[in-house]
Amino acid sequence: MTPSLKVKHTATRLGAPLAIIDQLPGDGAELTPAQLRQLAAALNAVADESELLSDTTRRRIPVRREYPLEA
């Protein structure tokens, strides 16, 4: 099973894009350079989709997505 980031795309009270990420490595996370690159790539994908969704929806209903952490 490939690890992934679970994300809910929604908006702030003012309508700006907001991503809520579950299971993000927290305090004391030990990551290799390769794992850091995987995380960075997934976070960039989250940011891109968050902006895209803000242009196409009014965020009345949050959108949930999973972003795989791949090499």
C-alpha positions as CSV (number, residue, x, y, z in Angstrom):
1,M,0.0,0.0,0.0
2,T,1.4,3.4,-1.1
3,P,1.3,6.0,1.7
4,S,-0.7,9.1,0.9
5,L,-1.8,12.4,2.2
6,K,-5.5,12.7,2.9
7,V,-6.7,16.2,2.2
8,K,-9.9,18.1,2.5
9,H,-10.1,21.2,0.2
10,T,-12.3,23.9,1.6
11,A,-12.2,27.6,2.1
12,T,-11.6,30.2,4.8
13,R,-14.4,32.3,6.1
14,L,-13.4,34.9,3.5
15,G,-13.5,32.4,0.6
16,A,-9.7,31.9,0.2
17,P,-8.5,28.3,-0.6
18,L,-7.8,26.2,2.4
19,A,-6.4,22.6,2.6
20,I,-6.8,20.5,5.7
21,I,-4.2,17.7,5.7
22,D,-4.7,14.6,7.8
23,Q,-1.7,12.5,8.9
24,L,0.9,15.1,8.0
25,P,4.3,14.1,9.6
26,G,4.4,16.0,12.8
27,D,6.8,16.6,15.7
28,G,9.8,14.4,15.6
29,A,9.3,13.1,12.0
30,E,12.4,11.4,10.7
31,L,12.5,11.7,6.9
32,T,15.2,10.8,4.4
33,P,15.9,13.2,1.5
34,A,13.9,11.0,-0.8
35,Q,10.9,11.1,1.6
36,L,11.2,14.8,1.9
37,R,11.1,15.1,-1.9
38,Q,8.0,12.9,-2.0
39,L,6.3,15.0,0.6
40,A,7.2,18.2,-1.2
41,A,5.8,16.9,-4.5
42,A,2.6,15.9,-2.8
43,L,2.2,19.2,-1.1
44,N,2.8,21.0,-4.4
45,A,0.0,18.9,-5.9
46,V,-2.2,19.8,-3.0
47,A,-1.5,23.6,-3.5
48,D,-2.1,23.4,-7.3
49,E,-5.4,21.6,-6.9
50,S,-6.5,23.9,-4.1
51,E,-6.0,26.9,-6.3
52,L,-7.7,25.1,-9.3
53,L,-10.7,24.2,-7.2
54,S,-11.1,27.7,-5.9
55,D,-11.5,28.8,-9.5
56,T,-14.1,26.2,-10.3
57,T,-16.2,25.9,-7.2
58,R,-17.7,28.1,-4.6
59,R,-16.5,25.7,-1.8
60,R,-20.0,25.1,-0.5
61,I,-19.1,21.4,-0.2
62,P,-15.6,20.4,0.8
63,V,-13.7,18.2,-1.6
64,R,-11.7,15.2,-0.3
65,R,-8.7,13.8,-2.1
66,E,-5.7,11.5,-1.5
67,Y,-2.3,12.3,-2.8
68,P,0.1,9.4,-3.1
69,L,3.7,9.8,-1.7
70,E,5.7,8.3,-4.6
71,A,9.4,8.3,-5.5
